[in-house]
Amino acid sequence: MQMVSVIIPTYNRADLIGQAIESVLEQTYPQVEIIVADDGSTDGTAAVVGAYDDRVRYLALPHCGQPAATRNAGIRASTGDLLAFLDSDDLFLPNKLAVQAAALAREPAAGLAYSNGVYFRTTPAEPVGWV
């Protein structure tokens, strides 16, 4: 089974980062590492992530305002065979990684897997639209 590195770039999302992390911890796919790459948050994001102890690797970065640079720092820190990206204000459905890892295993020549998304305001169980 391949390890999936989930990269969560963030900046000043103390109010949401915990929900994003929880959605990864609740995955049905068991081989996951979580890396939060923080672009210099000043709002307590570090403390929220720190509460997850060794279940989440936290990268404190100087603020640069470039989301790609923050993601790339997470990639460099990753040790997984596969990468997944999750914005800090988004959530994964519980079987997302299992479905995508299985699809990639069935099609080893594939370079990526993607999925639809669900838009919601405050409660994921009450979607307001689909992508």
Buried (B, 14 or more C-beta within 10 A) or exposed (E): EEBBBBBBBBBBBBEBBBBBBEBBBEBEBEBBBBBBBBBBBEEBBBEBBEEBEEEBBBBEBEEEEEBEEBBBBBBEBBEBEBBBEBBBEBBBBEEBBBBBBEEBEEEEEEEEBEEEEBEBEEEBEEEEEEE
